[in-house]
């Protein structure tokens, strides 16, 4: 029974969920699927399809103009720049792919992200890479009761220690009026103090 359950699991992971859905009506010879196999399939499919929480991802879809502010020195005025974001849904609305391009002065910036909602952990997760590092930033968190503020936390290697220490971060995305959202990144010190390091204000481009 364990080997059969593993097989069902493996097929789903390989992206053949549609085949299993077709099989759920029963084998082609008209015999019923064994109850333990059906139960294993139903359990896996419970986590295979996007649900209500994935609706949030649609808010990021489209093309956006971005005003950027970065604080390399918290005591000094921020550096300002401009950018664009293109957001598209992936894999039947299970994930959001964001493409960012921008610049602050002569410094060109580019980044890519994948955002999704994990039905297992019941948390949103964002995976980010950019041209300013070779490290991967993964943060996760939850949406507040208003449905307008997504707070995610994580950590990435601290370059000042050659990666021996990790820098904690907190990202906050606030949905403003329709067609506008604000992204803020905070560095979290060992004592828990939060220092704002970045802010993006994104406005949807008009068609």
C-alpha positions in Angstrom: 0.0 0.0 0.0 2.9 2.4 0.8 4.4 1.8 -2.6 1.1 2.6 -4.3 0.7 5.8 -2.4 4.2 6.8 -3.2 3.5 6.2 -6.9 0.4 8.5 -6.8 2.4 11.1 -5.0 5.3 10.9 -7.6 3.0 11.2 -10.6 1.4 14.4 -9.1 4.8 15.9 -8.4 5.8 15.3 -12.0 2.8 17.3 -13.2 0.5 14.6 -14.4 -2.4 15.5 -12.1 -4.7 15.7 -15.1 -4.1 12.0 -15.8 -5.0 11.1 -12.2 -8.1 13.2 -12.3 -9.2 11.3 -15.4 -8.4 8.0 -13.6 -10.5 9.1 -10.6 -13.7 8.1 -12.4 -12.4 4.5 -12.4 -10.2 2.3 -14.6 -11.2 1.9 -18.2 -12.3 -1.7 -17.7 -15.2 -0.5 -15.5 -13.9 -1.8 -12.2 -13.8 0.5 -9.2 -10.5 2.0 -8.0 -9.3 0.4 -4.7 -10.5 2.7 -1.9 -7.0 3.2 -0.5 -5.8 4.4 -3.9 -8.7 6.7 -4.2 -8.1 8.1 -0.7 -4.5 8.7 -1.5 -5.4 10.5 -4.7 -8.0 12.6 -3.1 -5.6 13.6 -0.4 -2.9 14.7 -2.9 -5.4 16.6 -5.1 -6.5 18.5 -2.0 -3.2 20.3 -2.2 -2.8 20.3 -6.0 -5.3 23.0 -7.0 -5.2 26.7 -6.3 -7.8 28.0 -3.8 -9.2 31.3 -2.5 -5.8 32.5 -1.1 -4.4 32.4 -4.6 -6.7 35.1 -5.7 -4.3 37.6 -4.2 -1.8 36.8 -6.9 -4.0 38.3 -9.5 -3.5 41.7 -7.9 0.1 41.7 -9.1 -0.8 40.8 -12.7 0.0 43.5 -15.4 2.7 46.1 -16.0 3.6 48.6 -13.4 5.6 51.8 -13.1 7.8 51.9 -10.0 9.2 54.7 -7.9 12.1 53.4 -5.9 13.8 54.7 -2.7 16.8 53.0 -1.1 18.4 53.9 2.2 22.1 52.6 2.2 22.5 54.9 5.3 19.4 55.1 7.5 20.5 58.5 8.7 20.8 60.0 5.2 18.1 60.8 2.6 17.2 57.9 0.3 18.6 57.3 -3.2 15.8 57.6 -5.7 15.2 55.6 -8.9 12.6 54.3 -11.4 11.7 50.9 -12.6 9.1 48.7 -14.2 7.5 45.4 -13.2 5.7 42.9 -15.3 3.6 40.3 -13.4 2.1 37.1 -15.0 0.4 34.1 -13.6 2.1 30.7 -13.9 0.8 27.1 -13.9 -2.9 27.7 -13.8 -2.7 30.6 -11.3 -0.7 28.7 -8.8 2.2 31.2 -8.9 2.9 34.7 -9.9 6.1 35.5 -11.9 7.4 39.1 -11.5 10.0 40.6 -13.8 11.7 43.8 -12.4 13.9 46.2 -14.3 15.1 49.5 -13.0 17.9 51.9 -12.3 19.2 54.2 -9.6 21.5 56.7 -11.3 23.9 54.6 -13.5 23.3 51.4 -11.5 21.1 49.1 -13.5 18.9 46.7 -11.4 17.1 43.5 -12.5 15.3 40.9 -10.5 12.9 38.0 -10.8 10.5 36.6 -8.2 8.0 33.8 -7.8 5.1 34.3 -5.4 2.8 31.6 -4.3 0.5 30.3 -1.5 1.5 27.0 0.0 -1.6 25.0 1.0 0.5 22.8 3.2 2.1 25.6 5.4 -0.9 28.0 4.8 1.6 30.8 4.1 2.5 33.0 1.2 6.1 32.4 0.0 8.2 34.7 -2.2 11.4 33.6 -4.0 13.7 36.4 -5.2 16.9 36.6 -7.2 18.6 39.7 -8.7 21.7 41.0 -10.4 23.1 42.5 -7.2 23.8 39.1 -5.6 24.2 35.4 -6.3 22.2 34.5 -3.2 18.6 33.4 -3.0 16.1 35.3 -0.8 13.1 33.3 0.4 10.6 34.9 2.6 7.2 33.8 3.8 4.3 35.1 5.8 0.6 35.8 6.0 -2.0 38.3 4.9 -3.7 40.4 7.6 -7.4 40.3 8.4 -8.1 43.3 6.1 -6.7 41.4 3.1 -4.5 44.5 2.3 -1.2 43.9 4.0 1.1 41.0 3.3 4.0 40.6 5.8 6.8 38.1 5.1 10.0 37.4 6.9 13.2 35.6 6.0 17.0 35.9 5.9 19.9 36.0 3.5 23.7 35.7 3.8 25.4 38.8 5.3 28.2 39.8 2.8 30.1 41.6 5.6 30.7 38.2 7.2 31.2 36.3 4.0 27.9 34.6 4.7 28.9 33.3 8.1 26.0 35.3 9.6 22.5 35.7 8.2 20.7 39.0 7.9 17.0 38.9 8.9 14.6 40.8 6.8 10.9 41.8 6.9 9.0 42.6 3.7 5.6 44.4 3.8 3.4 44.7 0.8 0.4 47.1 1.2 -2.3 47.2 -1.3 -3.6 50.8 -1.7 -6.4 51.9 -3.9 -7.0 49.8 -7.0 -4.0 49.7 -9.3 -1.4 50.7 -6.7 0.6 48.9 -4.1 3.6 49.7 -1.8 6.5 47.4 -1.0 8.8 48.0 1.9 11.9 46.1 3.1 13.2 46.3 6.6 16.5 45.0 8.0 16.0 43.4 11.4 18.8 43.9 13.9 19.8 41.3 16.5 17.9 43.3 19.1 14.8 43.2 17.0 15.0 46.8 15.8 13.7 47.3 12.2 15.5 49.6 9.9 13.8 50.5 6.6 16.1 49.9 3.7 13.9 50.0 0.6 10.5 51.2 -0.7 8.8 50.6 -4.0 5.6 52.4 -4.9 4.0 50.6 -7.9 1.3 52.1 -10.1 -0.4 50.0 -12.8 0.3 51.3 -16.3 -2.8 52.5 -18.1 -3.7 50.5 -21.3 
